[in-house]
């Protein structure tokens, strides 16, 4: 069984915190910090080619052995993590990718400009 790990931005200073998540008295808590509920993302259980954890809401660069690449957003839907890019006709789950060709470039909260790369 894999570890459930979350990240979220603290309310007071907007820094990322990591750990388990719970709701207490209406507040969303990760670790010992109150976080913005809109920023809470679940870890996919995977790491990119550089060893960085991949979370829901991350923007990744997916490359192929031939050298072509594209940017995609990691989304959770129907019990799976999807690589979302409007130019891809048939979406695929991230588990079907070779992680040697995937790099986390940012996330939808801090780097929304990366989404324009593939729009």
Short mmCIF file of the C-alpha atoms (twelve columns), coordinates in Angstrom:
data_MODEL
# 
_entry.id   MODEL 
# 
loop_
_atom_site.group_PDB 
_atom_site.id 
_atom_site.type_symbol 
_atom_site.label_atom_id 
_atom_site.label_alt_id 
_atom_site.label_comp_id 
_atom_site.label_asym_id 
_atom_site.label_seq_id 
_atom_site.Cartn_x 
_atom_site.Cartn_y 
_atom_site.Cartn_z 
_atom_site.pdbx_PDB_model_num 
ATOM 1   C CA . UNK A 1   0.000   0.000  0.000   1 
ATOM 2   C CA . UNK A 2   1.394   3.408  -0.941  1 
ATOM 3   C CA . UNK A 3   1.729   6.336  1.405   1 
ATOM 4   C CA . UNK A 4   -0.908  9.060  1.070   1 
ATOM 5   C CA . UNK A 5   0.913   12.376 1.068   1 
ATOM 6   C CA . UNK A 6   -0.494  15.817 0.364   1 
ATOM 7   C CA . UNK A 7   0.860   19.279 -0.261  1 
ATOM 8   C CA . UNK A 8   -0.862  22.589 0.292   1 
ATOM 9   C CA . UNK A 9   -0.067  26.281 0.662   1 
ATOM 10  C CA . UNK A 10  -0.148  27.657 4.179   1 
ATOM 11  C CA . UNK A 11  -2.730  30.395 4.742   1 
ATOM 12  C CA . UNK A 12  -0.395  32.732 6.633   1 
ATOM 13  C CA . UNK A 13  2.648   32.875 4.306   1 
ATOM 14  C CA . UNK A 14  1.688   30.796 1.220   1 
ATOM 15  C CA . UNK A 15  4.625   28.403 1.630   1 
ATOM 16  C CA . UNK A 16  4.175   24.768 0.655   1 
ATOM 17  C CA . UNK A 17  3.807   22.175 3.394   1 
ATOM 18  C CA . UNK A 18  3.756   18.411 2.964   1 
ATOM 19  C CA . UNK A 19  2.271   15.570 4.969   1 
ATOM 20  C CA . UNK A 20  -1.025  13.995 5.899   1 
ATOM 21  C CA . UNK A 21  -4.231  15.977 5.566   1 
ATOM 22  C CA . UNK A 22  -7.269  16.408 7.765   1 
ATOM 23  C CA . UNK A 23  -10.174 18.742 8.342   1 
ATOM 24  C CA . UNK A 24  -10.544 20.057 11.876  1 
ATOM 25  C CA . UNK A 25  -13.221 22.509 12.955  1 
ATOM 26  C CA . UNK A 26  -13.680 23.626 9.337   1 
ATOM 27  C CA . UNK A 27  -9.959  24.209 8.741   1 
ATOM 28  C CA . UNK A 28  -7.906  22.195 6.268   1 
ATOM 29  C CA . UNK A 29  -4.704  21.038 7.937   1 
ATOM 30  C CA . UNK A 30  -1.516  19.530 6.524   1 
ATOM 31  C CA . UNK A 31  1.095   18.698 9.116   1 
ATOM 32  C CA . UNK A 32  0.489   21.341 11.781  1 
ATOM 33  C CA . UNK A 33  -0.515  24.140 9.394   1 
ATOM 34  C CA . UNK A 34  -3.811  25.517 8.140   1 
ATOM 35  C CA . UNK A 35  -3.728  25.488 4.344   1 
ATOM 36  C CA . UNK A 36  -5.799  26.960 1.534   1 
ATOM 37  C CA . UNK A 37  -8.122  24.119 0.561   1 
ATOM 38  C CA . UNK A 38  -7.881  25.097 -3.145  1 
ATOM 39  C CA . UNK A 39  -4.147  24.339 -3.075  1 
ATOM 40  C CA . UNK A 40  -4.352  20.811 -1.646  1 
ATOM 41  C CA . UNK A 41  -2.904  18.227 -4.022  1 
ATOM 42  C CA . UNK A 42  -2.411  14.499 -3.599  1 
ATOM 43  C CA . UNK A 43  0.912   12.834 -4.406  1 
ATOM 44  C CA . UNK A 44  0.666   10.483 -7.389  1 
ATOM 45  C CA . UNK A 45  3.098   8.017  -5.828  1 
ATOM 46  C CA . UNK A 46  5.516   8.679  -8.703  1 
ATOM 47  C CA . UNK A 47  8.696   10.696 -9.144  1 
ATOM 48  C CA . UNK A 48  10.042  12.344 -12.292 1 
ATOM 49  C CA . UNK A 49  13.393  11.584 -13.932 1 
ATOM 50  C CA . UNK A 50  15.141  13.913 -11.441 1 
ATOM 51  C CA . UNK A 51  13.590  12.189 -8.414  1 
ATOM 52  C CA . UNK A 52  11.049  14.963 -7.735  1 
ATOM 53  C CA . UNK A 53  7.630   13.905 -6.417  1 
ATOM 54  C CA . UNK A 54  4.776   14.358 -8.903  1 
ATOM 55  C CA . UNK A 55  1.551   15.817 -7.476  1 
ATOM 56  C CA . UNK A 56  -1.879  16.480 -8.851  1 
ATOM 57  C CA . UNK A 57  -1.743  20.026 -10.255 1 
ATOM 58  C CA . UNK A 58  1.858   19.749 -11.437 1 
ATOM 59  C CA . UNK A 59  2.822   20.813 -14.928 1 
ATOM 60  C CA . UNK A 60  5.209   18.321 -16.489 1 
ATOM 61  C CA . UNK A 61  7.274   18.272 -19.641 1 
ATOM 62  C CA . UNK A 62  6.906   14.938 -21.414 1 
ATOM 63  C CA . UNK A 63  9.644   14.078 -23.908 1 
ATOM 64  C CA . UNK A 64  10.072  11.228 -26.318 1 
ATOM 65  C CA . UNK A 65  13.260  9.365  -27.221 1 
ATOM 66  C CA . UNK A 66  13.105  11.098 -30.628 1 
ATOM 67  C CA . UNK A 67  13.413  14.517 -28.941 1 
ATOM 68  C CA . UNK A 68  9.880   15.891 -29.314 1 
ATOM 69  C CA . UNK A 69  8.163   17.141 -26.165 1 
ATOM 70  C CA . UNK A 70  5.026   18.769 -24.811 1 
ATOM 71  C CA . UNK A 71  3.736   20.243 -21.554 1 
ATOM 72  C CA . UNK A 72  0.850   18.680 -19.678 1 
ATOM 73  C CA . UNK A 73  -1.053  19.128 -16.449 1 
ATOM 74  C CA . UNK A 74  -1.507  16.258 -13.990 1 
ATOM 75  C CA . UNK A 75  -5.179  15.816 -13.091 1 
ATOM 76  C CA . UNK A 76  -7.030  13.296 -10.935 1 
ATOM 77  C CA . UNK A 77  -10.286 11.903 -12.290 1 
ATOM 78  C CA . UNK A 78  -12.126 8.575  -12.065 1 
ATOM 79  C CA . UNK A 79  -9.525  7.078  -9.733  1 
ATOM 80  C CA . UNK A 80  -6.550  7.815  -12.039 1 
ATOM 81  C CA . UNK A 81  -3.931  10.498 -12.606 1 
ATOM 82  C CA . UNK A 82  -4.218  11.805 -16.152 1 
ATOM 83  C CA . UNK A 83  -1.722  13.649 -18.322 1 
ATOM 84  C CA . UNK A 84  -3.908  16.474 -19.614 1 
ATOM 85  C CA . UNK A 85  -3.063  18.393 -22.769 1 
ATOM 86  C CA . UNK A 86  -5.751  19.653 -25.161 1 
ATOM 87  C CA . UNK A 87  -3.595  18.699 -28.168 1 
ATOM 88  C CA . UNK A 88  -3.585  15.024 -27.187 1 
ATOM 89  C CA . UNK A 89  -6.521  13.297 -28.845 1 
ATOM 90  C CA . UNK A 90  -6.554  10.283 -26.538 1 
ATOM 91  C CA . UNK A 91  -5.595  11.121 -22.932 1 
ATOM 92  C CA . UNK A 92  -3.500  8.644  -21.009 1 
ATOM 93  C CA . UNK A 93  -2.838  7.894  -17.362 1 
ATOM 94  C CA . UNK A 94  0.530   8.905  -15.977 1 
ATOM 95  C CA . UNK A 95  1.245   5.288  -14.988 1 
ATOM 96  C CA . UNK A 96  1.647   4.447  -18.690 1 
ATOM 97  C CA . UNK A 97  4.584   6.849  -19.113 1 
ATOM 98  C CA . UNK A 98  8.268   6.073  -18.720 1 
ATOM 99  C CA . UNK A 99  9.303   8.444  -15.923 1 
ATOM 100 C CA . UNK A 100 12.749  8.816  -17.553 1 
ATOM 101 C CA . UNK A 101 10.993  11.140 -20.015 1 
ATOM 102 C CA . UNK A 102 8.888   13.178 -17.545 1 
ATOM 103 C CA . UNK A 103 10.113  16.293 -15.678 1 
ATOM 104 C CA . UNK A 104 8.115   18.467 -13.268 1 
ATOM 105 C CA . UNK A 105 8.434   22.031 -14.610 1 
ATOM 106 C CA . UNK A 106 6.076   23.758 -12.164 1 
ATOM 107 C CA . UNK A 107 2.485   23.706 -10.989 1 
ATOM 108 C CA . UNK A 108 -0.828  25.406 -11.720 1 
ATOM 109 C CA . UNK A 109 -0.582  27.610 -8.619  1 
ATOM 110 C CA . UNK A 110 2.874   29.135 -9.052  1 
ATOM 111 C CA . UNK A 111 3.467   28.746 -12.791 1 
ATOM 112 C CA . UNK A 112 0.142   29.207 -14.595 1 
ATOM 113 C CA . UNK A 113 2.039   30.717 -17.545 1 
ATOM 114 C CA . UNK A 114 3.270   27.217 -18.402 1 
ATOM 115 C CA . UNK A 115 -0.313  26.286 -19.231 1 
ATOM 116 C CA . UNK A 116 -0.218  28.805 -22.085 1 
ATOM 117 C CA . UNK A 117 2.615   26.823 -23.639 1 
ATOM 118 C CA . UNK A 118 0.134   24.194 -24.769 1 
ATOM 119 C CA . UNK A 119 -3.045  26.222 -25.200 1 
# 
